[in-house]
Amino acid sequence: MKKFFKNVKKYYKYAIYSAKAELKSEVADSYLNWLWWIIEPFCFMLIYTFVFGVVFKNNTPHFASFVFIGLTAWDFFNRMINGSVRLIINNRDLVTKVYIPKYILLLSKSFTYLFKMGISLLITFGLMLFQGVTFSWHIILIIPIFIVLYIVSFGIGMILMHFGVTLNDLGNLTNIALRMVFYLSGIFYNINERLSGMLKFTLLRINPIAFCMNELRKTMLQNTLPSFVGLGFWFVIGIFLCIIGIHLIHDNENSYAKVI
């Protein structure tokens, strides 16, 4: 871990510069430029809200805000996991010509995903104001929840990034798994209300993204405290996943260039 923090300190400026360059390149040829970062998530969120709120008649209070919170957390998690699988292969030229700790590539990507998540979060706050949601001091507790979400996502991402170099089918398997997790995470329904018993316990305790969504909604919509025990549990799990990922990359990073 000491080597990891040393490398992060050494290469964090590169990670920030790379993230900025990627964000600029995404809108370089667009007439609306940076407005797409607002328009795209807002339109997708509205579509999902209409389908599941109007068509399927979901009566959850402040349902639009409920969905926006879920999609904000899900989009970050989904991007981190999907984007990590072929990250080393997609950066073949950089990996084979210049030495850089491979998790710095994921760190850089995470900065772009955090930026987009921040925009989605601002849109969500605006919608909450529009819907008349009452804000309280509990809102600051979204910070430790997002920290836990980031650490868990980063840990899983590093592990997938390592195995994605040699396992060509890992990307397809990851897509299938994420599609299943998408519908089992309670993005469009309240797990606490729709499910019960062991199934409810399993989805909220074994699925980290479902847990984080539920805790975010508790602090943002219900003005209640999150489960600090649950956050502590997933924080420890996230650190453990990060340690595994770091050791996998440190032990094998010299062989990546040969494989790809």
C-alpha positions in Angstrom: 0.0 0.0 0.0 2.9 2.3 0.7 4.0 2.0 -2.9 0.5 2.7 -4.1 0.2 6.0 -2.2 3.7 7.0 -3.4 2.7 6.4 -7.0 -0.6 8.2 -6.6 1.2 11.2 -5.2 3.7 11.1 -8.1 1.2 10.6 -11.0 -1.9 12.4 -9.8 -1.2 15.4 -11.9 -1.0 13.1 -15.0 -4.3 11.5 -13.9 -6.0 15.0 -13.6 -4.6 16.2 -16.9 -5.6 13.0 -18.7 -9.2 13.3 -17.3 -9.5 16.9 -18.4 -8.2 16.0 -21.9 -10.7 13.1 -22.2 -13.6 15.4 -21.1 -12.6 18.0 -23.6 -12.3 15.5 -26.4 -15.8 14.2 -25.8 -17.4 17.5 -26.7 -14.7 18.9 -29.1 -16.8 18.4 -32.2 -20.2 19.2 -30.7 -22.1 22.4 -31.2 -23.6 22.2 -27.7 -20.2 21.5 -26.3 -20.3 21.0 -22.5 -24.1 21.3 -22.4 -24.2 17.6 -23.4 -23.0 16.7 -20.0 -26.2 18.1 -18.6 -28.6 17.3 -21.4 -27.7 13.6 -21.8 -28.2 12.5 -18.1 -31.2 14.7 -17.7 -33.0 13.2 -20.7 -32.2 9.6 -19.8 -33.4 10.2 -16.2 -36.7 11.8 -17.5 -37.3 8.8 -19.8 -36.8 6.3 -17.0 -39.0 8.4 -14.7 -41.8 8.5 -17.2 -41.7 4.8 -18.0 -41.6 3.6 -14.4 -43.5 6.4 -12.8 -46.3 7.1 -15.3 -46.6 4.0 -17.4 -46.1 1.5 -14.5 -47.8 4.0 -12.0 -45.3 3.9 -9.2 -46.6 5.8 -6.2 -43.3 6.3 -4.4 -43.2 9.9 -2.9 -41.0 12.2 -5.0 -40.5 9.4 -7.4 -38.5 11.5 -10.0 -36.0 12.4 -7.3 -36.0 8.8 -6.1 -35.0 7.6 -9.6 -32.5 10.4 -10.2 -30.7 9.5 -7.0 -30.6 5.8 -8.0 -29.4 6.5 -11.5 -26.7 8.9 -10.3 -25.1 6.2 -8.1 -25.7 3.5 -10.7 -24.1 5.4 -13.6 -20.9 5.9 -11.7 -20.7 2.3 -10.5 -21.5 1.0 -14.0 -19.0 3.2 -15.7 -16.2 2.3 -13.3 -16.8 -1.5 -13.7 -17.4 -1.5 -17.4 -14.6 0.9 -18.1 -12.0 -1.0 -16.2 -12.2 -4.4 -18.0 -10.4 -3.4 -21.2 -8.7 -0.3 -19.8 -5.1 -1.7 -20.2 -5.8 -3.1 -23.6 -7.4 0.1 -24.8 -4.3 2.0 -23.6 -1.9 -0.4 -25.4 0.3 2.4 -26.9 0.8 4.0 -23.5 1.4 0.8 -21.6 3.9 -0.6 -24.1 6.0 2.6 -24.5 5.9 4.4 -21.2 6.0 3.1 -17.6 3.0 4.2 -15.6 1.4 2.3 -12.7 -1.7 0.7 -14.3 -4.1 1.7 -11.5 -3.3 5.3 -12.4 -5.2 4.7 -15.7 -8.3 3.7 -13.6 -7.7 6.7 -11.3 -7.8 9.0 -14.3 -10.9 7.4 -15.6 -12.6 7.7 -12.2 -12.0 11.5 -12.2 -14.0 11.8 -15.4 -16.8 9.6 -14.0 -16.8 11.6 -10.7 -17.1 14.8 -12.8 -20.2 13.4 -14.6 -21.6 12.1 -11.4 -21.3 15.6 -9.9 -23.3 17.0 -12.8 -26.0 14.4 -12.3 -26.1 15.1 -8.6 -26.6 18.8 -9.2 -29.5 18.0 -11.6 -30.9 15.8 -8.8 -30.7 18.6 -6.2 -32.4 20.9 -8.7 -35.2 18.4 -9.2 -35.6 17.9 -5.4 -36.1 21.6 -5.0 -38.6 21.6 -7.8 -40.5 18.8 -6.1 -40.5 20.5 -2.7 -38.3 18.0 -1.0 -37.2 19.2 2.5 -33.5 19.6 2.9 -31.8 19.0 6.3 -28.3 18.7 7.7 -28.5 15.0 6.9 -27.6 15.9 3.3 -23.9 16.1 4.2 -23.9 12.4 5.1 -24.0 11.6 1.3 -20.2 12.3 1.5 -19.2 9.1 3.4 -21.7 7.1 1.3 -20.1 8.3 -2.0 -16.7 7.6 -0.5 -17.7 4.0 0.2 -19.2 3.7 -3.3 -16.0 5.0 -4.8 -13.7 2.7 -2.8 -15.8 -0.4 -3.6 -16.0 0.5 -7.3 -12.3 1.3 -7.5 -11.4 -2.0 -5.8 -13.6 -4.1 -8.1 -12.3 -2.1 -11.1 -8.7 -2.8 -10.4 -9.3 -6.6 -10.1 -11.3 -6.6 -13.4 -8.7 -4.5 -15.0 -6.0 -7.1 -14.2 -8.0 -10.1 -15.4 -9.3 -8.3 -18.4 -5.8 -8.4 -19.9 -5.9 -12.2 -20.4 -9.6 -13.1 -20.2 -11.1 -12.0 -23.5 -14.7 -13.0 -22.5 -14.5 -11.0 -19.2 -16.1 -8.0 -20.9 -19.1 -9.9 -22.0 -19.5 -11.6 -18.6 -19.3 -8.3 -16.9 -22.0 -6.8 -19.1 -24.3 -9.7 -18.3 -23.6 -9.4 -14.6 -24.2 -5.6 -14.6 -27.4 -6.0 -16.5 -28.7 -8.3 -13.8 -27.4 -6.1 -11.0 -29.2 -3.1 -12.7 -32.6 -4.6 -12.1 -31.8 -6.0 -8.7 -30.6 -2.7 -7.2 -33.9 -1.0 -6.7 -33.3 1.9 -9.1 -37.0 2.1 -10.1 -38.6 0.6 -7.0 -38.2 0.7 -3.3 -36.7 -2.5 -2.1 -37.9 -1.9 1.5 -41.5 -1.6 0.3 -41.7 -4.1 -2.5 -39.7 -7.0 -1.0 -39.4 -8.7 2.3 -37.6 -11.4 4.2 -34.4 -12.9 3.1 -34.6 -11.5 -0.4 -34.8 -7.9 0.9 -31.9 -8.5 3.3 -29.8 -10.1 0.6 -30.3 -7.3 -2.0 -29.6 -4.5 0.6 -26.7 -6.1 2.3 -24.9 -8.2 -0.3 -25.3 -5.8 -3.2 -23.2 -2.7 -2.6 -24.8 -0.5 -5.1 -28.3 -1.3 -3.8 -27.1 -0.6 -0.3 -25.6 2.8 -1.3 -28.7 3.8 -3.2 -30.9 3.0 -0.2 -28.6 5.0 2.1 -28.5 8.0 -0.2 -32.3 8.1 -0.4 -32.6 7.9 3.4 -30.3 10.9 3.8 -31.6 13.0 0.8 -35.3 12.2 0.8 -36.2 10.9 4.2 -33.8 13.1 6.3 -32.7 10.2 8.4 -29.3 8.8 9.3 -27.7 6.1 7.1 -26.6 2.8 8.5 -23.1 3.5 9.8 -22.6 -0.2 10.5 -23.4 -1.0 6.9 -21.1 1.8 5.7 -18.3 0.5 7.9 -18.8 -3.0 6.6 -18.6 -2.0 2.9 -15.7 0.4 3.6 -13.7 -2.5 5.0 -14.8 -4.7 2.1 -13.8 -1.9 -0.3 -10.3 -1.5 1.3 -9.8 -5.3 1.1 -10.8 -5.3 -2.6 -8.4 -2.4 -3.2 -5.5 -4.2 -1.5 -6.2 -7.3 -3.7 -6.3 -5.2 -6.8 -3.1 -3.3 -5.9 -1.1 -6.5 -5.2 -2.4 -8.1 -8.5 -1.3 -5.1 -10.5 2.1 -4.7 -8.7 2.9 -8.4 -9.2 1.9 -8.5 -12.8 2.3 -5.1 -14.4 5.6 -5.9 -16.0 3.9 -8.7 -18.0 1.0 -6.7 -19.3 3.0 -5.2 -22.2 4.0 -8.7 -23.3 0.5 -10.0 -23.2 -1.2 -7.2 -25.2 
